[in-house]
Structure formats: C-alpha cells, structure tokens
C-alpha cells in the first residue's frame, strides 16, 4: 500500500533499502533482526523516495490511421517524471507519436488528461503537461552523466498503470556509457546502459526515469537491450537517454515543440549494422525509401558517393545535408547487383499525424 505522505519516504521496500546499503558498502549485516541504518543510508533512502514520488504512468491512445500503430500499437503504456513546477512531465517521445489522447496516471491510480508539449526527434525526448494540477508532487532536479562510473548503483522507476497496477522501483548498475545507433534512423553520441533490466512484465520501461544516489534524474528509459555491456556478450539491460541532452534544448522544446537539430532528413528505413555493412531490414510504407524502390535485404554502400559501413556513419552523412528535403544519392547492393538511387527525404514530422497542441 502507498503512504499518505506526498513525499512517500517509506515507500521503498525494506529489502530494497537494505540492498542499497549493502551495494554501497555502508554497513555489514549482523545477526540482529534489524541491521542498523547509518544516517548516510537514511539520507539515500529519503532522496530516492522523494525522487520516486515524482514518477507517473503515461497512457496513450494513437489516432486512427496512425502510421506508428504498426510498430508501437494503438494503446501504449509507459512512464514519465515530473520536471517542472507546472507539472511538466518528461518521457520518451515515441510513446506520444501520433497521439489522439494522453493520460497521466498518478501514484494513487488516478488518470488525468494531458496535452503534448514537445517531441524531439534528435534526442527522443517527449514532454507532456497535465490539464489538471498534480497535487503534492515536486519536480525532480536534473543531474548529469559526467561523474557516473561503471558499476555505480542507480535506481530506475516505473509509473502506475491505468488498470490499477502500482509502479515499481528497481536497483540497477551502470554498465557502460557509449554511443547508440537505433535501427529507426536514430543516433546519440552517449547513452547510458544499465543491468539488470527493469522488472519484466510491466511493459512501461518506456520513459522510465533513472536516478543517481542523490535522487537526481540522469536518464529516461528507451529500450530493453541484450548487450548492455557492449562487449558482444549476452547481458540483458536497459538503454537510457541522458538528460544532459535535454538541458540545452529544454527551453526551445517548450517554446517550439522540438529543436532545430530535429529538422533532419528521414528516409523511412529500418536498418542494422551487420559485419561492417548497413543492411536494410524494413522499408516503411509510403516513405521516401519505398517510393524510390528500396527493398528489405539491400545493403547501403554509400551516401552521395561517400562509403558507409556503420549506422552511425550512414546517419551522420545523411543528416549533414543542408536541408531535410535535399535529394540524396544512395548506392545500394542487392546480391551481386549494385545500383544508385536518387530519392528525396522528408521531414519526419511531416509524415506523422501531429497532435494539434505541439
């Protein structure tokens, strides 16, 4: 059950509190039934409980005919965290793509209508704001990845769901900080990877906040991954987008609904790195790539004559263009056949049903 206090200082389970202390090496458990908790441990628990009090659930219903329904579904559940005194909630942006209806689910399982404020393609962040006050919820401070080191204990949290399921907290460890290239034409130069993954079965790791030991927000959950270490070995975990990427663009996002860096060419490809080559796995319907005749299974060899061998290289050459709709020449290979295709990219937002409020 949840505590009535708005800060919820006692909501971290005792087992989690003890594991925190053990992981941090702040005390050695004795044979006593209740091991003593030094002030530093209590301060840690208080900070993380306060941070957890700002976590909310997010429920989204996509618009009829939404292109993203095929991959994201019509009904989406995720998490977010309050970062503004006006109730502004930070989440992962793909949840709110082509949203017809957005609800914020509070920790006492109440659903509040919300409106989209911004979606930033370059970082993947999304902002939503409730139409009714979030009473008793204080915004979390933004931290930084700069001082984080592999092996550091962190806390991830998920919000409540609209069907009455409570949110949850999970202790995890930072495994690595490294670049991440997504198959959906997405790249950030630094992402946070943690393991073990957020508790399975809830499905709302999307948008889940990640906190450091001070209770500061340091990342927003994007994906479950199987290679958290980045060392070509099995290690299930999560990828988080660091809030360091949010700080320079937050004001711009709130004002214009996006950032200048998000005005970039989009082709409509889902691709993978495979042994030093970029292989097309899927072509989006009615996209520039489909209209140009690109097919799944083809390998992208070059952009405007410049060789590409990784997703990162492919994306950065594509995005370095002067305008989002400037024609681009792709050299592709299909079996033994090599051909060059000229296609006209488009602004990704123009291909989506855009919520009227953004």
Secondary structure, DSSP 4 states (H G I P E B T S, - for coil): ---SSTT-TT-S-HHHHHHHHHHHT-----SSSS----HHHHHHHHHHHHHHTTEEEEEEEEPTT-TTHHHH-SEEEEEEEE-STT--EEEEGGGGTTEEEEEEEPTTS-EEEEEEEEE-TTT-EEEEEESS--TT-PPPPB--STT--TT-EEEEEE---TTS---EEEEEEEEEEEEEEETTTEEEEEEEEEESPS-TTS---TT-EEE-TTS-EEEEEEEEESBTTSSSS-B-EEEEEETHHHHTTHHHHHHHSS-GGG--EE--EEEEE-SSSEEEEEE-TTSHHHHTT--TT-EEEEETTEE--SHHHHHHHHHTSSSTTSEEEEEEEETTEEEEEEEE-EEGGGGS---TT-
